[in-house]
Amino acid sequence: MEKNRNLRWAALTVLFLAYLLSVFHRVTIAMMADRLMADLSLSPTQIGLLAAVYFYPYAFMQLPAGIFSDRFGPRRLVSVMLLLAALASISFSLSSSFPMMLASRLLVGLSVSCIFVPAIKFIATFFPASMFSTLASILTLANVLGLLAASAPLALLIETVGWRAGFFHIGIATAVLAAAAWAVIAELPAKGKSPAGKPSRPDNPSRQPEAATPGLFDSIKTVCRESGLWPVSIRNHLNYGAIMNFQSIWAGPYLIGIVGVDRVEAGSLIMFLSLGGLVSPFSGYLSDWVFKSRKKPAVLAAFGTVLFWTPFAFFTDRLTPGLIAFLFLFNGVLNGLAMGAGLAMVKELYPNRVAGTAIGLNNLFTMAGPAVIPVIISAAMNSHTLNGVMTADTFAVGFRFSLAAAALAAVAILFSKETFDASIFHKTPGLEWRKTVRGRNAEGRRQKTE
């Protein structure tokens, strides 16, 4: 029993690292865009497409990933996908042309798209329900750490061994992680069995059976008919697309070429975009007990993002590294504060039987942002280069497109619905919980007396 318990935690650690790796790959282009442009004579439009192509299969696979997790289980799915990611990283390191590099990035996006959902499936299957929320929130920490790893540490790796050797070593490390996943992740229990091999029993036998779960297409139609989904999805699509365009492509070239810092210092500054996101595990609590709202933190974050882009759009070549670090941290905090409220807002629009489909479709729309917006912005920037050289005006064009996207996102979120239900929360959680328990006990004693 103790051995099984230890293996369960070892498996969760491997899944944590696998999800960290999937996020890491999203933003790696930013730390080597200038090197790729020089080594392979790539244009800004090609660099934008190289970063965006990761998100095409990633977004498309969000719904199939759930089906594959149920059918094949986390062990087989994650192991195979990590092995595919290893081959994609090695292929990227050996690329001698833009089409080969593009195909490698496409394969990376496809392989790491099936990590997060199987990880959630593993937690739900092999850990008590009382631990689900806590363990799922730990995966959001892997998201932040993956972005951090793709900043200063990646910059240092590229400066030390070069981007080709760096990605070759990343591929080898990913293959080792695939082997570890196969070794420690348990197979799903047989149907009708608990992870311990005993017949599973419902948590509450007296509970009335729930309504039948609708089919996939019925669920999608139900979700799409709810107008409250679209303001949130539009906000996520625009804001995530714009920030990923910057963080995954142009932050490095901007900081190195316009601000004038070296590669490692640029990586250190980019870290601040992710450091603020460390507040994300607390965003649900803040939404419940501080804001007592889902919409308020979402609106605050959306308009704060407009403020974030304004200095970059109009003072592109006059920002100091210190001010940039503050703005990056500010943006990270805004995104972290909105994360929990945004997920809750989508879930609370729907009954439980279609909540998963709603979150999946919203996530698909979110991930489609970085698949589309970087291509548009990079093409606009490309038309403002001076003899192929990127100037401050080139970046200003990109920042103004990002500012426009943020403004549209802020307007969209104003039309979202407030889904917070105050009747299920108490002003003082501990005190009210004790009052509730006392009330139930008193009621029980009264019934016994009668």
Secondary structure as UniProt FT lines:
FT   HELIX           2..26
FT   HELIX           28..31
FT   HELIX           33..40
FT   HELIX           44..52
FT   TURN            53..54
FT   HELIX           55..60
FT   HELIX           62..93
FT   HELIX           98..112
FT   TURN            113..114
FT   HELIX           116..126
FT   HELIX           129..131
FT   HELIX           132..149
FT   TURN            150..151
FT   HELIX           152..161
FT   HELIX           163..184
FT   TURN            191..192
FT   TURN            195..196
FT   TURN            205..206
FT   HELIX           216..225
FT   TURN            227..228
FT   HELIX           229..245
FT   HELIX           246..250
FT   HELIX           251..254
FT   HELIX           255..259
FT   HELIX           263..275
FT   HELIX           276..282
FT   HELIX           283..285
FT   HELIX           286..290
FT   HELIX           295..314
FT   TURN            316..317
FT   HELIX           321..347
FT   TURN            348..349
FT   HELIX           352..382
FT   TURN            383..384
FT   TURN            387..388
FT   HELIX           392..413
FT   TURN            414..415
FT   HELIX           422..424
FT   HELIX           429..449
//
